[in-house]
Amino acid sequence: MKIKHALMTAVLFAAYQTTSILGISPVDCMDAAAEVDPEITKGIVTRLCAGAQSLEPAKCYRDVPKVDSEINRGLAVRLCAGSTNAKKTIKCYEDAGAKGLNRGQAVRLCGARSSEE
């Protein structure tokens, strides 16, 4: 079942990538995030994808549990909202944790919108 879900997610993201020529809207990001996390609320997904011009926030949200399986949804959204490069955002978060920062500190350091809070 997990393999089927992972395959469906990969196909979904590949399909969204092919539309990059036409541009990605925040609604596309919202749809991608909802595919990854069907239980995400409208309020939370709105925070994740507000202003998104790519799928990077949704990709970050999808992939951050791979480096921190215990990160909660709220912190994952704070980390990933506004991300323009999911891999770099996650790498920063992972490196910050390795330097001894707790989750909240790592999110503040590496989250694209953290300085706006």
C-alpha positions as CSV (number, residue, x, y, z in Angstrom):
1,M,0.0,0.0,0.0
2,K,2.8,2.4,0.8
3,I,4.5,1.7,-2.4
4,K,1.3,2.4,-4.3
5,H,0.9,5.7,-2.5
6,A,4.5,6.6,-3.1
7,L,4.1,5.8,-6.8
8,M,0.9,7.8,-7.0
9,T,2.6,10.8,-5.3
10,A,5.6,10.6,-7.7
11,V,3.3,10.5,-10.7
12,L,1.3,13.4,-9.4
13,F,4.4,15.5,-8.8
14,A,5.7,14.5,-12.3
15,A,2.4,15.7,-13.8
16,Y,2.6,19.0,-12.0
17,Q,6.2,19.5,-13.1
18,T,5.2,19.2,-16.7
19,T,2.9,22.2,-16.2
20,S,5.7,24.4,-15.1
21,I,5.8,26.0,-18.5
22,L,2.4,27.3,-17.9
23,G,3.2,28.3,-14.3
24,I,2.2,26.9,-11.0
25,S,-0.3,28.7,-8.7
26,P,-0.8,28.4,-5.0
27,V,-3.9,26.2,-5.7
28,D,-1.6,23.7,-7.5
29,C,0.6,23.7,-4.5
30,M,-2.4,23.2,-2.3
31,D,-3.6,20.2,-4.4
32,A,-0.1,18.6,-4.3
33,A,0.1,19.0,-0.5
34,A,-3.4,17.5,-0.1
35,E,-2.3,14.5,-2.2
36,V,0.6,13.9,0.2
37,D,-1.4,14.5,3.3
38,P,-5.1,14.0,2.8
39,E,-5.9,15.0,6.4
40,I,-4.3,18.4,6.1
41,T,-6.8,21.2,6.9
42,K,-7.6,24.0,4.6
43,G,-6.2,26.5,7.1
44,I,-2.9,24.7,7.3
45,V,-2.5,24.1,3.6
46,T,-3.3,27.7,3.0
47,R,-0.4,28.7,5.2
48,L,1.9,26.3,3.4
49,C,1.0,27.4,-0.1
50,A,0.2,31.1,0.2
51,G,1.9,32.9,-2.6
52,A,3.6,29.7,-3.9
53,Q,4.7,30.0,-7.5
54,S,6.1,26.4,-7.5
55,L,5.5,23.1,-5.9
56,E,8.6,23.5,-3.7
57,P,6.6,24.1,-0.4
58,A,4.6,20.9,-1.1
59,K,7.7,18.9,-1.9
60,C,9.4,20.2,1.2
61,Y,6.3,19.2,3.3
62,R,6.4,15.8,1.6
63,D,10.1,15.2,2.2
64,V,10.9,16.7,5.6
65,P,9.6,13.7,7.5
66,K,12.3,11.7,5.7
67,V,14.9,13.5,7.8
68,D,12.8,14.0,10.9
69,S,10.0,11.5,11.3
70,E,8.7,13.1,14.5
71,I,8.3,16.7,13.1
72,N,4.7,17.8,13.7
73,R,2.5,19.2,10.9
74,G,2.7,22.8,12.2
75,L,6.5,22.9,12.3
76,A,6.7,21.3,8.9
77,V,4.4,23.9,7.5
78,R,6.4,26.7,9.1
79,L,9.6,25.3,7.7
80,C,8.3,24.7,4.2
81,A,6.0,27.7,3.6
82,G,7.7,30.0,1.1
83,S,10.4,27.5,0.2
84,T,11.8,27.9,-3.3
85,N,14.1,24.9,-3.1
86,A,12.8,22.0,-1.0
87,K,16.1,20.2,-1.0
88,K,18.0,23.2,0.3
89,T,15.4,24.0,2.9
90,I,15.5,20.4,4.2
91,K,19.3,20.2,4.1
92,C,19.5,23.4,6.2
93,Y,17.0,22.0,8.7
94,E,19.0,18.7,8.9
95,D,22.3,20.6,9.3
96,A,20.8,22.9,12.0
97,G,19.7,19.8,14.0
98,A,23.1,18.3,13.7
99,K,24.6,21.5,15.2
100,G,22.3,21.1,18.3
101,L,19.4,23.3,17.4
102,N,16.0,22.1,18.5
103,R,13.2,21.7,16.0
104,G,11.8,25.2,16.6
105,Q,15.2,26.9,16.3
106,A,16.0,24.9,13.2
107,V,12.6,26.0,11.6
108,R,13.2,29.6,12.5
109,L,16.7,29.5,11.0
110,C,15.8,27.6,7.8
111,G,12.2,28.5,7.1
112,A,11.8,31.0,4.3
113,R,9.1,33.0,6.1
114,S,10.5,32.7,9.6
115,S,11.9,36.3,9.5
116,E,8.4,37.6,8.8
117,E,6.9,36.2,12.0
